[in-house]
Amino acid sequence: MANTEQEVLAGLAEIVAEETGLDAADVALEKSFTDDLDIDSLSMMTIVTHAEDKFGVRIPDEEVKNLATVGDAVSYIKGAQD
């Protein structure tokens, strides 16, 4: 079953918080993974792996580089679920 945008955002925020120690409330659609959330490439790959497991989607490596913001990731995950 596909999740709503809000459900994907909440789940992704939880994953980011667990991986980085950031407050999940700081993870918003407009936030940049690198500039705003200071997530490095290794942490990003861990986040992607957890998101794939949590949401039942596949995010190919070549797509990860296009996920600049939290909103990009939420949109990708939603599209992959539909």
C-alpha positions in Angstrom: 0.0 0.0 0.0 1.3 3.4 -1.0 2.0 5.9 1.8 0.8 9.6 1.8 3.4 12.3 1.3 3.2 13.1 5.0 3.7 9.4 6.0 6.8 9.2 3.7 8.1 12.5 5.2 7.6 11.3 8.8 9.2 7.9 8.0 12.2 9.6 6.3 12.6 12.1 9.1 12.7 9.2 11.6 15.4 7.5 9.5 17.5 10.7 9.2 17.2 11.3 12.9 18.3 7.8 13.8 21.3 8.0 11.4 22.4 11.6 12.2 21.2 12.5 15.6 19.2 15.4 14.2 15.8 16.2 15.5 13.2 14.7 13.2 11.3 18.0 13.3 14.2 19.6 11.5 13.7 17.3 8.5 11.4 19.3 6.2 10.6 19.0 2.5 12.7 22.1 1.5 15.8 21.0 3.4 18.9 20.1 1.5 20.5 16.9 2.6 24.0 18.3 2.3 23.7 22.0 2.9 20.9 22.2 5.5 21.2 18.8 7.2 25.0 18.3 6.7 24.6 14.7 5.6 27.7 13.1 4.0 27.7 10.6 1.2 28.1 7.6 3.5 25.3 8.6 5.8 23.1 9.3 2.7 23.7 5.8 1.4 22.7 4.3 4.8 19.6 6.5 4.8 18.7 5.3 1.3 19.1 1.7 2.3 16.9 2.1 5.3 14.3 4.0 3.2 14.3 1.2 0.6 13.6 -1.3 3.4 10.9 0.8 5.2 9.0 1.9 2.1 9.5 -1.2 -0.1 11.1 0.7 -3.0 14.4 0.5 -4.9 16.4 3.7 -5.2 19.2 3.0 -7.8 22.6 4.6 -7.1 22.3 6.8 -10.2 19.0 8.3 -8.8 20.5 9.0 -5.3 22.6 11.9 -6.7 19.4 13.5 -7.9 17.9 13.5 -4.4 19.2 16.9 -3.3 16.4 17.8 -0.9 14.1 15.9 1.4 11.3 16.8 -0.9 13.1 15.2 -3.8 13.4 12.0 -1.8 9.8 12.0 -0.7 8.6 12.6 -4.3 10.8 9.7 -5.6 9.6 7.3 -2.9 5.9 8.3 -3.5 6.4 7.8 -7.3 8.1 4.4 -6.8 5.2 3.2 -4.6 2.5 4.2 -7.0 
